[in-house]
Amino acid sequence: MSGDIETLERQVLTEIEGAADLQALEAVRIAALGKKGRITQLMKRLGGLPPEERKSFGQAVNTLKRRVGEAIEARKSALAEAALAARLAQETADITLPVRPGPLAEGRIHPLSQIWDEVTEIFADMGFSVAEGPDIESDELNFTKLNIPPEHPARQDMDTFYFKPRADGSRLLLRTHTSPVQIRTMQAQEPPIRIIAPGRVYRCDSDQTHTPMFHQVEGLVIDEETHLGHLKWCLEEFCKAFFEVDEVKMRFRASHFPFTEPSMEVDIAYARRGNEIRIGEGEDWLEILGSGMVHPNVLAGVGLDPERYQGFAFGMGLDRIAMLKYGMPDLRAFFAGDVRWLRHYGFAPLEQPTLAGGLSR
Ligand code: DAH
């Protein structure tokens, strides 16, 4: 009898192990433990046994039932786990994205920021420091202190953006040039002075080469023995370094500015060869800056003795020289914020212009 039970146990356990899925396992369970199952049938024999055998037989069948039941549960969870693993392996979704290039690869420095840094680098090397003034300026500093009195015609030429007059009649304005920084600097520090002042300026004007806001860099040198030769040398050295050429053909043309005497405008030569523009040679001229020896009235106006101090000043269009150096034909594109333009004309963010390493790479 117990031999039968052991054989049955082995058979059923083998069937359980062999069940390939939950359905097959359920069939094995019903065949063993179901109403007509083989183990259930065994129990029915209990009544026909002699009383002394019933107890041990009953216990043996119950043990068998328990073991089979446990084996089925174990197999069931193994099958369920395997089924889940198979499903997970099959139902995959690729949620990874290609890694985007970071800001160092994608970002670009605006050509104007580049030019600003290049100009600063060159003048810093000559011993200039950088001065600043506000975009919103007083009439007094933008004009009067620069020897442009209220009735002076130069005021009309500037196409000034004015603010509403204040109670005392004075007016603020958007500075029309960086020249008021000359006045601020001379009021704030003693000579010798050697500064440049790059910044935004504003005039009511707009076409392909003019925008209502544009950029200038002002230069000012004040000392006791400064003369026109210094001015000329300084601007020539600047142009050679800036355009990265050994020689630059330049022309100093007599001109007039109220705040300088004598005054000169400076042109540089350029040649057009097909699509290419060559700077510093050829027969065409392009004006890039105004300059001159600081007018005695300007010096006296800030309390400097014109008998003792002289100096020179210049004002250069940053956008103008940027367009020239990097071949950008339309100034309005500078401020349009078009990322395609920036991608084309912009500079890599870590390539700082240095005289040692090269200004533009
Ligand atoms: N401020 C002048 C302008 O905007 C440019 C200029 C001319 C600046 C002569 C100077 C200078 O410092 O000396 O047109």
Residues whose N, C-alpha, C, O or C-beta is under 5 A from the ligand:
A	BS01	DAH	T176 H177 S179 G219 F257 T260 G290 S291 G292 A313 F314 G315
